[in-house]
Amino acid sequence: MDDRTDLKRMSAIQLIVLVCVVAPILETLLLQTLPVAIMRACGQRFWIQVITSTGPFAAAHFPVSFSTGIGAGLAGGFYFAFTYVHWREKSLAHAIWMTAATHAARNTLLVALLLLGRHSAALKTLPH
């Protein structure tokens, strides 16, 4: 996470709200729901829907850095797209909330690690 200076500049509250709550919901709606809805309207099959949803998700994450594009964009995007398309066969609500919840859980783990790293670094600066 050394290349994520954007995250390092955010306060703990900003990280929690933006990365753990807002981003998963917005990205699910824009980068999973919209592409999959278009592919479903065109009668496309499961894997075409997954691939079509993975693309925009990856494209949104590559500008941050190459490693973010691979890790969050392609790997995360594929997982979230698969989750969305799988649950979309049951219902739209299930698809949105399962995808947003798994995305939020993943981001929360990363934010927790980032904040623990900050705390650890701060403790090292204290006099003994």
C-alpha positions, -999 to 999 in steps of 0.1 A, spaced: 0 0 0 31 22 -2 18 37 -35 -15 48 -21 -7 83 -9 -43 92 -15 -53 69 13 -25 80 36 -36 116 34 -72 108 46 -82 109 83 -95 77 99 -131 90 96 -126 99 60 -112 64 53 -140 46 71 -168 67 54 -154 69 19 -136 36 15 -157 13 37 -192 28 30 -195 52 1 -172 35 -24 -187 0 -22 -222 12 -27 -214 36 -55 -191 12 -73 -217 -16 -70 -243 6 -85 -222 20 -113 -197 -7 -121 -217 -39 -114 -254 -30 -117 -252 -9 -148 -230 -31 -170 -248 -63 -159 -282 -47 -166 -271 -38 -201 -258 -73 -208 -289 -89 -193 -311 -66 -215 -290 -79 -245 -296 -115 -235 -259 -122 -227 -249 -152 -206 -234 -154 -171 -197 -151 -180 -202 -123 -205 -220 -103 -178 -191 -110 -154 -164 -100 -179 -183 -69 -189 -186 -58 -153 -150 -66 -145 -137 -42 -172 -151 -9 -159 -142 -18 -123 -106 -25 -133 -105 6 -155 -116 27 -125 -87 14 -104 -58 13 -128 -53 51 -128 -44 49 -90 -15 26 -97 -6 -6 -116 -7 -27 -85 -41 -12 -74 -54 -19 -109 -43 -56 -107 -52 -62 -71 -83 -41 -66 -93 -37 -102 -89 -70 -119 -89 -95 -89 -115 -76 -68 -135 -66 -99 -138 -102 -110 -148 -113 -76 -174 -86 -72 -187 -91 -107 -191 -128 -101 -208 -122 -68 -232 -97 -84 -241 -118 -114 -246 -149 -92 -269 -131 -68 -286 -112 -96 -302 -145 -107 -320 -145 -74 -329 -108 -71 -317 -73 -78 -317 -65 -41 -296 -96 -32 -271 -88 -59 -266 -52 -48 -264 -58 -11 -243 -90 -13 -218 -73 -36 -217 -40 -17 -213 -59 16 -184 -81 4 -167 -51 -11 -172 -31 22 -158 -61 42 -127 -62 19 -121 -25 21 -127 -25 59 -99 -51 63 -76 -29 43 -85 3 61 -80 -15 95 -45 -26 84 -37 9 72 -49 24 105 -30 -2 125 2 7 105 -3 44 113 -8 36 150 22 14 151 43 41 134 31 67 158 40 45 188 75 41 175 80 79 177 71 81 214 100 85 238 108 54 258 
